[in-house]
Each structure stands twice: as C-alpha cells, then as structure tokens.
Amino acid sequence: MISAKVIGAGLAGCEAAWTLAENGIQVFLYEMKPERYTPAHHYAGFAELVCSNSLKASRLESAAGMLKEEMRMMGSVTMMCAEKSAVGAGGALAVDREKFSDLVTEKICHHPNIRVISGEVTEIPDGYTMIATGPLTSDALASSVQALCGEKYLSFFDAAAPIITAESIDMDKVFFAARYGRGEDDYLNCPMNQEEYQAFYEALTEAERAPLSTFDQRDFKVYEGCMPVEVMARRGPDTLRFGPLKPVGLRDPRTGKRPWAVLQLRKENIEGSLYNLVGFQTNLKFGEQKRVFSMIPGLEQAEFIRYGVMHRNTFLDSPRLLNSAFQLKKEPRIFFAGQITGVEGYIESAASGIWAGYNLSRILKGREILALPPETMLGALSRYISNPAVTDFQPMGSNMGILPPLAQPVRDKKERYGLLAQRGITALRQLLQAVSE
C-alpha cells in the first residue's frame, strides 16, 4: 500500500491525513502532543482551536460561508465534527472546543488507513511528506524547513482573547441579542454609555503590556487580522467603536436605544458555562486584563479561566516557494498545509489541508496535480499564496475581493456576493463531477 507522512495534527494536518486516507493512502500522522506543547496549545486532542471558537459566518453569500460549503463538498472532517459540536453564535458557526477536538481525534484515530505516531519531528523525513505544523512550528523543525527552502521566514504576532465563567457575569447589566437580529439571541452584550466607554478606553491605552522575549522582539510585526485590542485602541478613541465594540445593529432592551459601545460575549462551550470576549485578543499583563476588562459593565466580578496571550507566528514566503497545490516547487515530494503557508484562519487552514492532501494522493497514484477553478474561494486563496507577483506577502483569509469579478457588474452587495458564491459552488461541483467520471 502506498504511503505518505503528515506532520502535525492541527486542522490542516487532520484534513490532509483524512483526505489521503479516504483516497486509499496509508498515512503516518506525527503529532508532538501530549509529549510537548507550543506556548499557545493546552489540550491534548487534535485540531485544537486556540484564538477563538468561531469558524466565522454560516450564510453562503459570505466568504467564510462559501468556503465552508466548498469544504463540505470535498468531504471535510472539520465540517463533519463542527456541526456535531456547534454552539449558538447567531449567524456564525462556533463550536465547543473540547468536544470538537475530541470528535476530530476519534475520527482520525479510528480510520483504518491512519497510524498516529506521538513525538516531536525535528527533521523533514524521507519520502512524500506533508508539513502542517502551523504558525508555531518547533524551532528544530523550522530550522530544517528553512534549510530546505533556502528562503527567509516572515513572521507576525498573533493574540488570543480571554475566557470567563458565565456565573461570574452580572446578568442585570447585560442582555442577549444577535446583531441585526440574525439567528437566535446567542450573544451576551455588555453595553457602555459614553462615560463608561471613555473611562475604559483611557485605562486600556495606559495599561501595561506583557514583555516579549528578546527573540520575539527582533522582528515584531502585528498582523492586522488578529490585532491586540490595546494596540487597536491606540489608533484613536473611536477605533474600537468601529471595531470589536461597535454598537450597530444592537439595542439595549432596558433603554430601547443603541449603546455608545458594546462588548459581545460568545458561548465557549455547549453548556454555556464559559464565554469568550469577542475581538479582545490581547497582550496585556494578566493583572492588567483583570483590572481593565472588569471595568466593562457586567464584568465587574468576572472570573477569568484563561487570560489573553500573544505569541510569535511564522509562515513561509509562499509565492516564491509553493505552487497552487501547496507543493514545494524545488522539492516536489514535499507539501505544506495550514497557516505555515500564509492562509489565515481556522477554516482556511483546514481547507488548504484538504486540497494539499488531495493533490498529494494524486501524485502517489501517478496522476497529475489539479488546480481549483479560480471562481472557488479555495481556488482563489491557493492562487493568492502561490502568485509570484505578490510582493510583501502577508497572510490572507477568505474574502470576496480575491475572486474574479462577475461578467456583469451588480451594485447590490448581498446580491453580488450571492452570485459569486453560486458561481464558485457550481464550478467546484463541475470539477468534482469531471474527476469522479
């Protein structure tokens, strides 16, 4: 039986292993947990979600919704398990992290074509290999990858939001509601008037941040898509009110009016015993997080079961190194998948693992690699990260802006996005049908 190695059992690695196994390939899946953990990981299970438990919007006429539908069409193990572990999140798909991880772990470990090998991989092994070690690749393996690629890594800093207990929230000061009434009232909303917001803003901008290590300080570069809230606040007093604290689409039932600012809390688990502070990724010292975030109405007595953290992420200069199949140009036996390639986000990482695994399985069977239609969201992402014309490469998440425009312009955004999504889904369906025939 032909075989391949997959290094890393995160979202991308699990999807790659699952896709290979489902295509009849014997997979040796290497995972260093529980023997060793990165600074951001704590749970022993596979596909651990770190920064947030949200897999973004569900509606098809959104970039994230479109990508998730493409993943379902390609047999995604992430989507199978996410739907079985979902928690209420309005128009988004959010999951109970531990249940989601447990479900993925069970599916991977019980697949007859997958053998899980525990322990850290420090050097790239011989044979066909998928490297899906994420943005926190261990130093030893990162050095091996760097030696193979002969290219300089880029780096940025990523941050995670705090998690608090539901019983510590003052329910008399918060209210349940989803923005614009989309979905059920799945979010807890902490409203602030202008005076409360101003006091919070001043405390936040003056709060003390946790120091970065000397190693991390050498190439400090905050990624816009996961910016610490205190860094965002320093851009101006109204920045947060147009970002994570935006009040639009919400009305406080006690006053009947829109608050000056609103912090939303989202369920962290199915039981609803834990909530995370949406959009509040941070690098403040733990004591400062407790002091400043407790100024938000309803969180005066908040019990923090996890404080926000910040960590260094690395990713490849993919436009110079990879093709659209996530294959290393100079060493075709090596594939990469996940955030190490510069795709940004949980579902983007998982989706890259599906397509990289699919193409690796084709090569192992003596077939040519395939390119996804550019009208698909994953096809557009894979082209972006492999486009040599891209300079100053930065991570990219799913968005409608990377898709080819419609033949006929459509002014209404919702209608335009719906047409783009339907066009992409049709193109993918035709490709999958042609391949199966």
VOGU-3710 file (C-alpha; in Angstrom, 3 decimals, decimal comma):
1> misakvigag> 0,000/0,000/0,000  1,417/3,398/-0,962  2,014/5,745/1,978  2,717/9,336/2,988  3,734/11,151/6,147  1,828/14,065/7,648  3,497/16,159/10,351  1,088/17,951/12,676  -2,434/17,035/13,805  -3,933/20,511/13,762
11> lagceaawtl> -6,815/21,401/11,482  -4,745/21,297/8,291  -2,868/18,127/9,225  -6,043/16,275/10,184  -7,768/17,304/6,964  -4,727/16,273/4,915  -4,485/12,913/6,697  -8,224/12,299/6,331  -8,226/13,166/2,622  -5,220/10,973/1,906
21> aengiqvfly> -6,699/8,077/3,880  -10,088/8,416/2,204  -8,270/8,174/-1,135  -6,660/4,870/-0,183  -3,272/6,143/1,016  -1,633/4,753/4,170  -0,942/7,778/6,384  1,629/8,095/9,161  0,455/11,101/11,171  3,053/12,619/13,525
31> emkperytpa> 1,915/14,788/16,450  4,163/16,041/19,260  1,324/16,497/21,776  0,943/15,397/24,528  4,707/14,967/24,912  5,309/18,616/24,056  3,078/21,682/23,653  3,554/25,015/21,914  3,121/28,203/24,016  -0,459/28,548/22,699
41> hhyagfaelv> -1,707/24,961/22,949  -3,026/23,259/26,090  -5,434/20,471/25,081  -4,152/17,006/24,207  -6,670/16,421/21,420  -6,169/17,043/17,705  -7,415/20,132/15,819  -7,215/22,334/18,923  -8,740/25,796/18,437  -6,689/28,481/20,193
51> csnslkasrl> -7,647/32,090/19,447  -11,418/31,693/19,103  -14,081/29,014/18,905  -15,742/30,623/15,880  -15,466/29,270/12,336  -16,960/32,511/11,002  -20,194/33,238/9,134  -22,508/30,453/8,006  -24,504/32,176/5,263  -23,478/31,133/1,758
61> esaagmlkee> -23,312/34,707/0,474  -20,291/35,342/2,722  -16,676/34,404/2,020  -16,489/32,117/5,047  -19,844/30,508/4,299  -18,816/29,892/0,708  -15,542/28,291/1,768  -17,265/26,038/4,301  -19,689/24,823/1,617  -16,733/24,001/-0,647
71> mrmmgsvtmm> -15,179/22,051/2,237  -18,377/20,054/2,748  -18,398/19,171/-0,946  -14,846/17,829/-0,599  -15,622/15,642/2,409  -14,155/17,822/5,156  -13,692/16,122/8,528  -13,630/19,586/10,129  -17,135/20,363/8,921  -18,467/16,942/9,968
81> caeksavgag> -17,224/17,466/13,523  -18,018/21,194/13,745  -21,675/20,642/13,001  -21,883/17,967/15,722  -20,253/20,225/18,337  -21,804/23,578/17,400  -22,809/26,174/19,990  -25,161/29,096/19,396  -23,426/32,037/17,733  -26,058/33,892/15,731
91> galavdrekf> -25,158/33,764/12,054  -21,764/32,174/12,696  -20,631/28,583/13,174  -18,957/28,296/16,575  -18,051/25,104/18,405  -17,435/23,679/21,837  -13,651/23,466/21,549  -13,096/20,301/23,568  -15,990/18,385/22,024  -14,878/19,438/18,549
101> sdlvtekich> -11,307/18,325/19,219  -12,471/15,031/20,705  -14,635/14,278/17,676  -11,814/15,002/15,209  -9,366/12,959/17,282  -11,741/9,997/17,379  -12,319/10,045/13,624  -8,618/10,308/12,831  -7,505/7,655/15,318  -10,138/5,159/14,178
111> hpnirvisge> -9,532/5,469/10,445  -8,056/2,167/9,218  -5,618/3,955/6,886  -4,183/6,330/9,510  -1,498/5,448/12,037  -0,802/8,136/14,663  2,792/8,441/15,909  3,390/10,553/19,028  6,510/12,650/19,445  8,255/15,681/18,001
121> vteipdgytm> 9,643/15,576/14,478  12,856/17,582/14,340  13,909/16,951/10,732  12,000/16,548/7,478  11,715/12,796/6,874  12,398/10,948/3,637  9,599/10,181/1,217  6,423/12,050/0,403  5,646/14,352/3,304  3,025/16,931/4,240
131> iatgpltsda> 4,212/19,587/6,700  1,218/21,026/8,556  2,853/22,202/11,751  1,116/25,555/11,854  2,435/29,005/12,691  4,160/27,754/15,855  6,403/25,177/14,221  9,032/23,948/16,698  12,476/25,527/16,391  14,197/22,320/15,311
141> lassvqalcg> 11,778/21,504/12,507  11,577/25,164/11,471  15,356/25,159/11,030  15,105/22,035/8,884  12,380/23,631/6,747  14,382/26,823/6,401  17,452/24,892/5,302  15,381/23,057/2,684  13,598/26,137/1,359  16,593/28,427/1,298
151> ekylsffdaa> 14,262/31,347/1,883  13,785/33,666/4,818  10,746/33,197/7,020  8,329/36,058/7,553  6,789/36,496/10,971  3,961/38,259/12,754  2,402/38,164/16,204  -0,940/36,564/16,955  -3,060/37,037/20,068  -5,866/35,155/21,843
161> apiitaesid> -8,881/36,557/23,730  -9,735/35,857/27,404  -12,417/33,376/28,525  -14,633/33,959/31,587  -17,236/31,939/33,511  -20,919/32,594/32,833  -21,823/32,571/36,521  -19,489/35,492/37,191  -21,292/37,791/34,716  -23,753/40,294/36,193
171> mdkvffaary> -26,832/39,401/34,148  -28,681/42,510/35,345  -26,298/44,671/33,292  -26,072/42,634/30,072  -28,597/41,421/27,511  -28,950/38,620/24,991  -29,124/39,655/21,333  -27,627/38,892/17,938  -26,539/41,806/15,787  -29,327/42,887/13,401
181> grgeddylnc> -31,420/40,048/14,840  -29,541/37,443/12,773  -30,017/33,982/14,247  -31,128/33,437/17,797  -30,078/35,709/20,658  -26,808/33,839/21,048  -24,540/36,657/22,234  -24,377/38,298/25,630  -23,931/42,040/25,147  -22,220/44,359/27,611
191> pmnqeeyqaf> -23,452/47,906/26,827  -21,444/51,010/27,673  -22,534/54,627/27,734  -20,149/57,350/26,622  -18,743/57,981/30,083  -18,150/54,284/30,781  -16,514/53,811/27,413  -14,199/56,803/27,869  -13,019/55,533/31,254  -12,429/52,059/29,834
201> yealteaera> -10,628/53,431/26,787  -8,241/55,525/28,871  -7,451/52,598/31,180  -6,864/50,290/28,223  -4,463/52,591/26,431  -2,458/53,148/29,618  -2,388/49,503/30,743  0,914/47,633/30,940  1,624/45,036/28,285  3,429/41,751/28,870
211> plstfdqrdf> 7,057/41,915/27,692  8,093/39,993/24,613  11,158/37,780/24,674  14,370/39,089/23,154  13,925/36,584/20,332  10,395/37,812/19,580  11,375/41,489/19,674  13,783/41,087/16,763  11,036/41,016/14,156  7,950/42,387/15,906
221> kvyegcmpve> 5,118/42,707/13,383  1,448/42,648/14,427  -0,911/41,004/11,929  -3,936/43,193/11,209  -6,408/40,311/11,272  -5,727/39,384/14,918  -4,541/42,664/16,422  -4,360/43,056/20,222  -7,198/45,268/21,419  -4,815/47,615/23,242
231> vmarrgpdtl> -2,815/48,172/20,037  -6,022/48,892/18,132  -7,169/51,343/20,827  -4,022/53,434/20,459  -5,052/54,303/16,916  -7,727/56,654/18,224  -10,600/56,927/20,720  -13,264/55,767/18,253  -11,329/52,885/16,680  -12,831/50,274/18,987
241> rfgplkpvgl> -16,345/51,657/18,424  -15,927/50,842/14,734  -14,290/47,517/15,527  -14,889/44,933/18,285  -17,031/47,326/20,354  -19,262/48,519/17,529  -22,864/49,047/18,740  -24,566/48,983/15,332  -27,415/46,521/14,965  -27,968/46,298/18,741
251> rdprtgkrpw> -30,451/47,962/21,115  -30,398/47,791/24,882  -33,857/46,493/25,879  -33,667/48,482/29,123  -33,386/51,818/27,319  -34,665/50,994/23,840  -31,629/52,816/22,444  -28,359/51,849/20,828  -25,485/51,900/23,366  -22,408/54,034/22,841
261> avlqlrkeni> -20,273/50,878/22,664  -20,916/47,142/23,173  -18,674/44,224/24,055  -20,113/40,932/22,847  -19,573/37,658/24,697  -19,896/34,374/22,796  -20,501/30,900/24,215  -17,303/28,932/24,554  -18,982/25,553/25,154  -22,315/23,844/24,541
271> egslynlvgf> -23,348/24,119/28,193  -22,945/27,904/28,066  -20,865/27,885/31,257  -17,997/29,746/29,596  -17,892/32,846/27,376  -15,096/34,477/25,413  -14,654/38,210/24,874  -15,218/38,591/21,142  -12,468/40,518/19,372  -10,490/41,069/22,590
281> qtnlkfgeqk> -7,206/39,448/21,658  -4,644/40,975/23,976  -1,089/41,016/25,249  -1,764/42,894/28,485  -0,304/41,504/31,704  -2,762/39,167/33,394  -3,337/41,530/36,323  -3,990/44,385/33,915  -6,504/42,291/31,981  -8,401/41,629/35,205
291> rvfsmipgle> -8,314/45,305/36,213  -9,201/46,870/32,859  -11,701/44,363/31,480  -13,549/44,338/34,812  -14,440/47,986/34,102  -16,855/46,782/31,403  -20,469/46,768/32,682  -21,439/43,242/33,685  -17,854/42,046/34,073  -17,053/43,732/37,404
301> qaefirygvm> -16,752/40,330/39,112  -15,692/38,344/36,056  -13,787/35,137/36,748  -11,099/34,628/34,099  -10,369/30,984/33,425  -7,962/31,896/30,625  -6,278/35,238/30,102  -5,387/36,518/26,664  -1,928/35,694/25,361  0,281/36,755/22,480
311> hrntfldspr> 2,700/34,536/20,602  5,007/34,633/17,628  3,783/33,026/14,415  5,867/32,160/11,378  4,908/31,443/7,797  6,636/30,755/4,501  7,268/33,217/1,720  4,854/31,037/-0,223  4,707/32,993/-3,529  8,374/32,196/-4,007
321> llnsafqlkk> 8,173/28,614/-2,720  4,841/26,907/-3,387  2,522/26,206/-6,287  -1,274/26,361/-6,067  -1,387/22,713/-4,929  0,653/23,731/-1,832  3,578/21,736/-3,231  7,174/22,872/-2,753  8,453/23,832/-6,196  12,087/22,883/-5,612
331> epriffagqi> 11,275/19,599/-3,843  8,012/18,148/-5,265  7,826/15,350/-2,684  7,163/17,974/-0,001  3,770/19,621/0,528  2,750/22,231/3,073  -0,699/22,995/4,504  -2,270/25,361/7,009  -1,143/28,669/8,435  2,516/27,994/7,729
341> tgvegyiesa> 1,607/28,624/4,062  0,127/32,054/4,760  -3,567/31,198/4,650  -5,121/32,948/7,654  -7,900/31,474/9,746  -9,184/28,151/11,004  -11,313/27,165/8,036  -8,750/28,466/5,553  -6,088/26,285/7,188  -8,353/23,248/7,203
351> asgiwagynl> -9,362/23,797/3,576  -5,731/24,019/2,467  -5,127/20,636/4,100  -7,943/19,091/2,066  -6,594/20,327/-1,245  -2,944/19,617/-0,449  -3,895/16,105/0,672  -5,975/15,530/-2,439  -3,145/16,512/-4,765  -0,560/14,505/-2,831
361> srilkgreil> -2,811/11,454/-3,192  -2,966/12,061/-6,951  0,817/12,190/-7,218  1,163/8,975/-5,232  -1,193/7,321/-7,706  0,821/8,567/-10,687  -1,598/11,307/-11,694  -1,078/14,998/-12,366  -1,967/17,608/-9,768  -5,168/19,581/-10,268
371> alppetmlga> -5,844/23,302/-9,986  -9,098/24,517/-8,476  -11,273/26,877/-10,522  -10,370/30,499/-9,716  -14,067/31,176/-9,075  -13,935/28,980/-5,937  -12,866/30,533/-2,646  -10,206/27,897/-2,007  -9,027/28,206/-5,600  -8,632/31,970/-5,168
381> lsryisnpav> -6,772/31,527/-1,883  -4,413/28,912/-3,310  -3,638/31,213/-6,219  -3,006/34,154/-3,920  -0,464/32,352/-1,754  1,334/30,967/-4,828  1,321/34,081/-7,026  4,953/35,204/-7,628  3,684/38,691/-8,467  2,653/39,196/-4,831
391> tdfqpmgsnm> 5,269/41,251/-3,019  5,488/41,947/0,725  3,496/38,748/1,265  1,077/38,783/4,210  -1,386/36,132/5,462  -4,705/36,112/3,632  -8,074/34,876/4,802  -11,159/34,141/2,722  -12,765/37,265/1,253  -14,835/38,109/-1,804
401> gilpplaqpv> -12,211/40,544/-3,027  -9,849/37,799/-4,220  -12,470/36,237/-6,515  -12,637/37,146/-10,223  -15,350/39,774/-10,803  -18,711/38,868/-12,305  -19,109/39,265/-16,050  -21,867/41,813/-15,430  -21,424/44,256/-12,515  -24,011/44,043/-9,720
411> rdkkerygll> -24,353/47,060/-7,423  -26,181/45,403/-4,519  -23,514/43,785/-2,338  -25,668/40,977/-0,950  -26,882/40,022/-4,413  -23,339/40,261/-5,803  -21,909/38,052/-3,058  -24,711/35,531/-3,574  -23,966/35,332/-7,293  -20,228/34,966/-6,649
421> aqrgitalrq> -20,872/32,136/-4,192  -23,252/30,284/-6,516  -20,788/30,652/-9,400  -17,962/29,190/-7,307  -20,035/26,302/-5,957  -21,175/25,423/-9,497  -17,560/25,484/-10,764  -16,412/23,186/-7,950  -19,316/20,790/-8,490  -18,422/20,516/-12,176
431> llqavse> -14,756/19,846/-11,373  -15,544/17,165/-8,795  -18,007/15,510/-11,179  -15,455/15,517/-14,015  -12,794/13,989/-11,763  -15,121/11,270/-10,482  -16,029/10,309/-14,042
//
